Amino acid sequence: MRTKQVRPAKNEFEFEIHLSKQNDRITGKDFLFFDFRTTKTFENFIYRINVTEEIKLDENEIAFYVEGLSAPVNALADHGQAYYHYKLFGFKNTEYYLKIIKQGKEKNNFKIKISKNGLKITKEPPKKFINIIINSD
């Protein structure tokens, strides 16, 4: 008798961005912190998500090109999600177009409103590969 294969549950999203407004203690300036993570947890290594940024603050556009994963630099085994961190200084309290492009094919377009009170997603695509989670500190 053959046993049934156990397969992990498929995640709804491939990536998450934990987005928060923070303050740099050294300079005293506010910044937006984009914490990219995979929803998949890796067993042997913690990979890095390769991302290229295209920031046009004067046009209210923020774009991130997700290019894939790269192996860790250190040789120590560890487990966890792949990650990428980006700090955006110089933003204004206004609405920004946030574009996330995955390997040049899939695009997710969001609108994010930044105010003194915090962050809010005002528009998101109906079908998306990435989920944005607003963290309020």
SULNORPE-V232591 format. One record per helix or strand of 3 or more residues. SS is the DSSP state (A for helix, B for strand). FROM is the first residue (numbers start at 0). LEN is the number of residues. If there is no record, write none. Layout:
SS/FROM/LEN, SS/FROM/LEN
This chain:
B/14/9, B/29/13, B/47/9, A/56/3, B/60/10, B/79/10, B/94/8, B/105/10, B/117/6, B/129/6
